Every structure is written in C-alpha cells, then in structure tokens.
Amino acid sequence: MRRPRLALPRRRRPRRADILHLATALAEEYGLAARVWLDDGRRKTREQGKPVVDNAFLDSYSIGLDDKAGTYDHEGVTVIDYRPLQQAWNA
C-alpha cells in the first residue's frame, strides 16, 4: 500500500513571502517578536521599523548543549536578554 503524498502540488505551495507575512501578522496579533533571518525578509521587516538579526542565521538547535558556549564564542555570538527586543516589536 502506498503512503499518501503530503506535499502540495508546486502550483499550490505557499511562497516564502506569504509565510513571512503570515508569521509576522500572527506575531503582531499576539504581541510577540518574530525571528526573521533571510535577506529579503530582513529588509522588509526593517522597512516596517522592526529589529532583526544582522548576520546569517545560526541554527542553535543543531548544536549540542555541551558545545553551545564554545560555538557561540567561536562564531562571535552575543547572547542578549530577549525582553528589550520583545518591547521593540510591541512598540
């Protein structure tokens, strides 16, 4: 027995811009900040006056807990308090 195909046909797949719009609209509705890291999304989000990351995305979920501190130091990542960022998105 064949498993059903879960992917949408190419013509019906949502575009990344649609996903960004939906995600940021939901974030705004619920008073949350959104993590935006792709170049086009960062540009559009900055145009709306929202803060976004300045560098390429670092997938922290792929880093083991024991390796995180060392990886962050090596990559030059500064861990910040999220609350001021949240306040900026809600302004």
N, CA, C and O atoms as a GROMACS GRO file, in nm:
protein
  364
    1MET      N    1   0.083  -0.117   0.000
    1MET     CA    2   0.000   0.000   0.000
    1MET      C    3   0.089   0.125   0.000
    1MET      O    4   0.183   0.134   0.078
    2ARG      N    5   0.058   0.218  -0.086
    2ARG     CA    6   0.136   0.341  -0.096
    2ARG      C    7   0.089   0.442   0.007
    2ARG      O    8  -0.030   0.453   0.036
    3ARG      N    9   0.185   0.516   0.062
    3ARG     CA   10   0.151   0.622   0.156
    3ARG      C   11   0.100   0.743   0.078
    3ARG      O   12   0.149   0.770  -0.032
    4PRO      N   13   0.005   0.816   0.132
    4PRO     CA   14  -0.043   0.935   0.062
    4PRO      C   15   0.067   1.041   0.056
    4PRO      O   16   0.148   1.054   0.148
    5ARG      N   17   0.068   1.115  -0.051
    5ARG     CA   18   0.166   1.222  -0.068
    5ARG      C   19   0.118   1.344   0.010
    5ARG      O   20   0.005   1.390  -0.008
    6LEU      N   21   0.204   1.396   0.098
    6LEU     CA   22   0.165   1.507   0.183
    6LEU      C   23   0.201   1.644   0.126
    6LEU      O   24   0.143   1.745   0.167
    7ALA      N   25   0.294   1.648   0.033
    7ALA     CA   26   0.335   1.777  -0.023
    7ALA      C   27   0.228   1.832  -0.116
    7ALA      O   28   0.162   1.757  -0.188
    8LEU      N   29   0.213   1.964  -0.113
    8LEU     CA   30   0.119   2.028  -0.205
    8LEU      C   31   0.178   2.030  -0.346
    8LEU      O   32   0.300   2.033  -0.361
    9PRO      N   33   0.094   2.027  -0.448
    9PRO     CA   34   0.147   2.043  -0.584
    9PRO      C   35   0.220   2.176  -0.596
    9PRO      O   36   0.186   2.272  -0.527
   10ARG      N   37   0.319   2.181  -0.683
   10ARG     CA   38   0.403   2.301  -0.697
   10ARG      C   39   0.321   2.428  -0.714
   10ARG      O   40   0.355   2.530  -0.653
   11ARG      N   41   0.217   2.427  -0.791
   11ARG     CA   42   0.139   2.549  -0.816
   11ARG      C   43   0.062   2.596  -0.694
   11ARG      O   44   0.020   2.712  -0.688
   12ARG      N   45   0.044   2.508  -0.593
   12ARG     CA   46  -0.033   2.545  -0.475
   12ARG      C   47   0.054   2.564  -0.352
   12ARG      O   48   0.002   2.594  -0.244
   13ARG      N   49   0.186   2.549  -0.364
   13ARG     CA   50   0.274   2.567  -0.250
   13ARG      C   51   0.279   2.715  -0.214
   13ARG      O   52   0.290   2.800  -0.302
   14PRO      N   53   0.272   2.746  -0.084
   14PRO     CA   54   0.283   2.888  -0.046
   14PRO      C   55   0.422   2.941  -0.073
   14PRO      O   56   0.521   2.869  -0.058
   15ARG      N   57   0.430   3.066  -0.111
   15ARG     CA   58   0.560   3.130  -0.133
   15ARG      C   59   0.618   3.171   0.001
   15ARG      O   60   0.543   3.195   0.096
   16ARG      N   61   0.747   3.180   0.011
   16ARG     CA   62   0.814   3.218   0.134
   16ARG      C   63   0.765   3.355   0.181
   16ARG      O   64   0.751   3.376   0.302
   17ALA      N   65   0.740   3.448   0.090
   17ALA     CA   66   0.688   3.580   0.128
   17ALA      C   67   0.553   3.566   0.197
   17ALA      O   68   0.524   3.640   0.291
   18ASP      N   69   0.470   3.473   0.151
   18ASP     CA   70   0.341   3.450   0.215
   18ASP      C   71   0.359   3.400   0.357
   18ASP      O   72   0.287   3.440   0.448
   19ILE      N   73   0.456   3.312   0.376
   19ILE     CA   74   0.483   3.256   0.509
   19ILE      C   75   0.534   3.366   0.602
   19ILE      O   76   0.492   3.374   0.717
   20LEU      N   77   0.624   3.451   0.552
   20LEU     CA   78   0.675   3.562   0.632
   20LEU      C   79   0.561   3.656   0.672
   20LEU      O   80   0.552   3.697   0.788
   21HIS      N   81   0.476   3.689   0.577
   21HIS     CA   82   0.363   3.778   0.606
   21HIS      C   83   0.271   3.716   0.713
   21HIS      O   84   0.231   3.785   0.806
   22LEU      N   85   0.240   3.590   0.699
   22LEU     CA   86   0.155   3.522   0.796
   22LEU      C   87   0.220   3.518   0.934
   22LEU      O   88   0.156   3.548   1.034
   23ALA      N   89   0.348   3.482   0.938
   23ALA     CA   90   0.418   3.471   1.066
   23ALA      C   91   0.427   3.606   1.136
   23ALA      O   92   0.405   3.613   1.257
   24THR      N   93   0.460   3.712   1.063
   24THR     CA   94   0.471   3.842   1.127
   24THR      C   95   0.334   3.898   1.166
   24THR      O   96   0.322   3.969   1.265
   25ALA      N   97   0.231   3.866   1.088
   25ALA     CA   98   0.096   3.909   1.126
   25ALA      C   99   0.052   3.840   1.255
   25ALA      O  100  -0.007   3.903   1.342
   26LEU      N  101   0.080   3.710   1.266
   26LEU     CA  102   0.046   3.638   1.389
   26LEU      C  103   0.128   3.690   1.508
   26LEU      O  104   0.075   3.704   1.619
   27ALA      N  105   0.255   3.719   1.485
   27ALA     CA  106   0.339   3.773   1.592
   27ALA      C  107   0.282   3.906   1.641
   27ALA      O  108   0.275   3.931   1.761
   28GLU      N  109   0.243   3.991   1.547
   28GLU     CA  110   0.185   4.120   1.584
   28GLU      C  111   0.053   4.103   1.659
   28GLU      O  112   0.028   4.170   1.759
   29GLU      N  113  -0.031   4.013   1.610
   29GLU     CA  114  -0.160   3.989   1.675
   29GLU      C  115  -0.145   3.942   1.819
   29GLU      O  116  -0.223   3.981   1.906
   30TYR      N  117  -0.045   3.858   1.844
   30TYR     CA  118  -0.026   3.802   1.977
   30TYR      C  119   0.079   3.876   2.060
   30TYR      O  120   0.113   3.832   2.170
   31GLY      N  121   0.131   3.988   2.007
   31GLY     CA  122   0.229   4.067   2.081
   31GLY      C  123   0.364   4.001   2.097
   31GLY      O  124   0.430   4.017   2.199
   32LEU      N  125   0.404   3.927   1.995
   32LEU     CA  126   0.532   3.855   2.000
   32LEU      C  127   0.630   3.910   1.898
   32LEU      O  128   0.590   3.969   1.798
   33ALA      N  129   0.757   3.890   1.924
   33ALA     CA  130   0.860   3.920   1.824
   33ALA      C  131   0.873   3.798   1.733
   33ALA      O  132   0.843   3.686   1.774
   34ALA      N  133   0.917   3.820   1.610
   34ALA     CA  134   0.939   3.710   1.517
   34ALA      C  135   1.087   3.705   1.480
   34ALA      O  136   1.151   3.809   1.466
   35ARG      N  137   1.140   3.587   1.464
   35ARG     CA  138   1.279   3.572   1.421
   35ARG      C  139   1.280   3.570   1.269
   35ARG      O  140   1.228   3.478   1.206
   36VAL      N  141   1.339   3.673   1.210
   36VAL     CA  142   1.346   3.687   1.064
   36VAL      C  143   1.494   3.688   1.027
   36VAL      O  144   1.570   3.771   1.077
   37TRP      N  145   1.535   3.596   0.938
   37TRP     CA  146   1.678   3.587   0.909
   37TRP      C  147   1.712   3.583   0.760
   37TRP      O  148   1.828   3.603   0.726
   38LEU      N  149   1.619   3.556   0.671
   38LEU     CA  150   1.652   3.558   0.528
   38LEU      C  151   1.662   3.702   0.480
   38LEU      O  152   1.592   3.790   0.530
   39ASP      N  153   1.751   3.727   0.383
   39ASP     CA  154   1.782   3.864   0.340
   39ASP      C  155   1.658   3.945   0.303
   39ASP      O  156   1.641   4.057   0.352
   40ASP      N  157   1.572   3.891   0.218
   40ASP     CA  158   1.454   3.965   0.174
   40ASP      C  159   1.360   3.994   0.292
   40ASP      O  160   1.305   4.104   0.303
   41GLY      N  161   1.343   3.896   0.378
   41GLY     CA  162   1.257   3.915   0.496
   41GLY      C  163   1.314   4.018   0.592
   41GLY      O  164   1.239   4.098   0.648
   42ARG      N  165   1.446   4.016   0.611
   42ARG     CA  166   1.509   4.116   0.699
   42ARG      C  167   1.489   4.255   0.644
   42ARG      O  168   1.458   4.348   0.718
   43ARG      N  169   1.507   4.271   0.513
   43ARG     CA  170   1.489   4.403   0.451
   43ARG      C  171   1.346   4.452   0.470
   43ARG      O  172   1.325   4.566   0.512
   44LYS      N  173   1.249   4.368   0.440
   44LYS     CA  174   1.108   4.407   0.453
   44LYS      C  175   1.070   4.437   0.597
   44LYS      O  176   0.994   4.530   0.624
   45THR      N  177   1.123   4.359   0.689
   45THR     CA  178   1.090   4.378   0.830
   45THR      C  179   1.154   4.506   0.883
   45THR      O  180   1.093   4.577   0.962
   46ARG      N  181   1.277   4.535   0.839
   46ARG     CA  182   1.341   4.661   0.878
   46ARG      C  183   1.263   4.781   0.824
   46ARG      O  184   1.250   4.882   0.892
   47GLU      N  185   1.210   4.768   0.702
   47GLU     CA  186   1.130   4.877   0.644
   47GLU      C  187   1.006   4.907   0.730
   47GLU      O  188   0.954   5.018   0.727
   48GLN      N  189   0.960   4.807   0.805
   48GLN     CA  190   0.846   4.825   0.895
   48GLN      C  191   0.890   4.877   1.031
   48GLN      O  192   0.808   4.895   1.121
   49GLY      N  193   1.022   4.902   1.048
   49GLY     CA  194   1.074   4.956   1.172
   49GLY      C  195   1.095   4.853   1.281
   49GLY      O  196   1.108   4.889   1.398
   50LYS      N  197   1.098   4.725   1.245
   50LYS     CA  198   1.116   4.618   1.343
   50LYS      C  199   1.262   4.576   1.347
   50LYS      O  200   1.329   4.574   1.244
   51PRO      N  201   1.314   4.541   1.466
   51PRO     CA  202   1.453   4.494   1.475
   51PRO      C  203   1.465   4.350   1.426
   51PRO      O  204   1.379   4.266   1.453
   52VAL      N  205   1.574   4.322   1.355
   52VAL     CA  206   1.602   4.187   1.306
   52VAL      C  207   1.751   4.159   1.322
   52VAL      O  208   1.830   4.250   1.348
   53VAL      N  209   1.790   4.033   1.306
   53VAL     CA  210   1.931   3.996   1.316
   53VAL      C  211   2.011   4.059   1.203
   53VAL      O  212   1.958   4.083   1.095
   54ASP      N  213   2.139   4.086   1.229
   54ASP     CA  214   2.226   4.148   1.129
   54ASP      C  215   2.307   4.047   1.049
   54ASP      O  216   2.356   4.079   0.941
   55ASN      N  217   2.321   3.926   1.102
   55ASN     CA  218   2.409   3.828   1.040
   55ASN      C  219   2.331   3.707   0.991
   55ASN      O  220   2.211   3.694   1.015
   56ALA      N  221   2.403   3.620   0.921
   56ALA     CA  222   2.342   3.497   0.873
   56ALA      C  223   2.290   3.415   0.991
   56ALA      O  224   2.341   3.427   1.103
   57PHE      N  225   2.192   3.335   0.967
   57PHE     CA  226   2.125   3.256   1.070
   57PHE      C  227   2.216   3.145   1.122
   57PHE      O  228   2.278   3.073   1.044
   58LEU      N  229   2.224   3.131   1.252
   58LEU     CA  230   2.294   3.021   1.317
   58LEU      C  231   2.189   2.931   1.379
   58LEU      O  232   2.120   2.971   1.472
   59ASP      N  233   2.176   2.810   1.328
   59ASP     CA  234   2.076   2.716   1.377
   59ASP      C  235   2.122   2.657   1.510
   59ASP      O  236   2.193   2.557   1.513
   60SER      N  237   2.080   2.719   1.620
   60SER     CA  238   2.126   2.675   1.752
   60SER      C  239   2.067   2.541   1.792
   60SER      O  240   2.120   2.475   1.882
   61TYR      N  241   1.959   2.499   1.727
   61TYR     CA  242   1.900   2.369   1.759
   61TYR      C  243   1.990   2.254   1.714
   61TYR      O  244   1.980   2.143   1.767
   62SER      N  245   2.076   2.280   1.617
   62SER     CA  246   2.163   2.173   1.566
   62SER      C  247   2.292   2.159   1.649
   62SER      O  248   2.372   2.070   1.623
   63ILE      N  249   2.311   2.248   1.747
   63ILE     CA  250   2.431   2.245   1.830
   63ILE      C  251   2.399   2.175   1.962
   63ILE      O  252   2.301   2.210   2.028
   64GLY      N  253   2.480   2.078   1.999
   64GLY     CA  254   2.460   2.008   2.125
   64GLY      C  255   2.478   2.101   2.244
   64GLY      O  256   2.553   2.198   2.236
   65LEU      N  257   2.409   2.073   2.353
   65LEU     CA  258   2.417   2.159   2.471
   65LEU      C  259   2.559   2.178   2.521
   65LEU      O  260   2.597   2.288   2.561
   66ASP      N  261   2.636   2.072   2.517
   66ASP     CA  262   2.774   2.081   2.566
   66ASP      C  263   2.862   2.168   2.476
   66ASP      O  264   2.963   2.221   2.521
   67ASP      N  265   2.824   2.184   2.350
   67ASP     CA  266   2.904   2.259   2.254
   67ASP      C  267   2.857   2.402   2.232
   67ASP      O  268   2.927   2.480   2.167
   68LYS      N  269   2.741   2.440   2.286
   68LYS     CA  270   2.684   2.571   2.256
   68LYS      C  271   2.773   2.687   2.296
   68LYS      O  272   2.800   2.774   2.214
   69ALA      N  273   2.819   2.691   2.419
   69ALA     CA  274   2.900   2.805   2.465
   69ALA      C  275   3.024   2.822   2.378
   69ALA      O  276   3.056   2.934   2.338
   70GLY      N  277   3.094   2.713   2.349
   70GLY     CA  278   3.213   2.720   2.265
   70GLY      C  279   3.182   2.764   2.124
   70GLY      O  280   3.256   2.843   2.065
   71THR      N  281   3.072   2.713   2.069
   71THR     CA  282   3.032   2.752   1.933
   71THR      C  283   2.995   2.900   1.928
   71THR      O  284   3.035   2.970   1.835
   72TYR      N  285   2.920   2.946   2.027
   72TYR     CA  286   2.883   3.089   2.031
   72TYR      C  287   3.007   3.176   2.039
   72TYR      O  288   3.016   3.278   1.970
   73ASP      N  289   3.104   3.139   2.124
   73ASP     CA  290   3.228   3.216   2.135
   73ASP      C  291   3.302   3.218   2.001
   73ASP      O  292   3.348   3.323   1.958
   74HIS      N  293   3.312   3.101   1.937
   74HIS     CA  294   3.384   3.090   1.809
   74HIS      C  295   3.316   3.172   1.700
   74HIS      O  296   3.384   3.234   1.619
   75GLU      N  297   3.184   3.173   1.698
   75GLU     CA  298   3.108   3.244   1.594
   75GLU      C  299   3.090   3.392   1.627
   75GLU      O  300   3.040   3.468   1.544
   76GLY      N  301   3.131   3.434   1.745
   76GLY     CA  302   3.115   3.574   1.783
   76GLY      C  303   2.972   3.610   1.819
   76GLY      O  304   2.932   3.726   1.803
   77VAL      N  305   2.894   3.515   1.866
   77VAL     CA  306   2.754   3.536   1.900
   77VAL      C  307   2.746   3.594   2.041
   77VAL      O  308   2.809   3.543   2.134
   78THR      N  309   2.668   3.699   2.056
   78THR     CA  310   2.641   3.757   2.187
   78THR      C  311   2.499   3.722   2.226
   78THR      O  312   2.405   3.753   2.153
   79VAL      N  313   2.484   3.657   2.338
   79VAL     CA  314   2.351   3.622   2.387
   79VAL      C  315   2.296   3.742   2.461
   79VAL      O  316   2.361   3.796   2.550
   80ILE      N  317   2.176   3.785   2.423
   80ILE     CA  318   2.116   3.904   2.482
   80ILE      C  319   1.989   3.869   2.557
   80ILE      O  320   1.934   3.760   2.541
   81ASP      N  321   1.944   3.961   2.639
   81ASP     CA  322   1.816   3.948   2.706
   81ASP      C  323   1.707   3.975   2.602
   81ASP      O  324   1.712   4.077   2.532
   82TYR      N  325   1.612   3.887   2.590
   82TYR     CA  326   1.510   3.894   2.487
   82TYR      C  327   1.403   4.001   2.516
   82TYR      O  328   1.335   4.045   2.423
   83ARG      N  329   1.389   4.041   2.641
   83ARG     CA  330   1.280   4.134   2.678
   83ARG      C  331   1.286   4.268   2.606
   83ARG      O  332   1.181   4.314   2.560
   84PRO      N  333   1.402   4.336   2.593
   84PRO     CA  334   1.402   4.463   2.518
   84PRO      C  335   1.364   4.444   2.370
   84PRO      O  336   1.300   4.530   2.311
   85LEU      N  337   1.404   4.333   2.312
   85LEU     CA  338   1.366   4.304   2.173
   85LEU      C  339   1.214   4.288   2.163
   85LEU      O  340   1.151   4.339   2.070
   86GLN      N  341   1.156   4.217   2.257
   86GLN     CA  342   1.012   4.198   2.260
   86GLN      C  343   0.940   4.332   2.272
   86GLN      O  344   0.839   4.355   2.205
   87GLN      N  345   0.992   4.421   2.356
   87GLN     CA  346   0.932   4.554   2.372
   87GLN      C  347   0.941   4.635   2.243
   87GLN      O  348   0.848   4.707   2.209
   88ALA      N  349   1.053   4.623   2.171
   88ALA     CA  350   1.068   4.695   2.045
   88ALA      C  351   0.967   4.648   1.942
   88ALA      O  352   0.914   4.729   1.866
   89TRP      N  353   0.939   4.518   1.936
   89TRP     CA  354   0.841   4.465   1.842
   89TRP      C  355   0.701   4.511   1.880
   89TRP      O  356   0.616   4.525   1.792
   90ASN      N  357   0.676   4.534   2.007
   90ASN     CA  358   0.543   4.575   2.051
   90ASN      C  359   0.522   4.726   2.048
   90ASN      O  360   0.412   4.774   2.075
   91ALA      N  361   0.627   4.801   2.015
   91ALA     CA  362   0.617   4.947   2.012
   91ALA      C  363   0.529   4.995   1.898
   91ALA      O  364   0.510   5.115   1.881
   0.00000   0.00000   0.00000
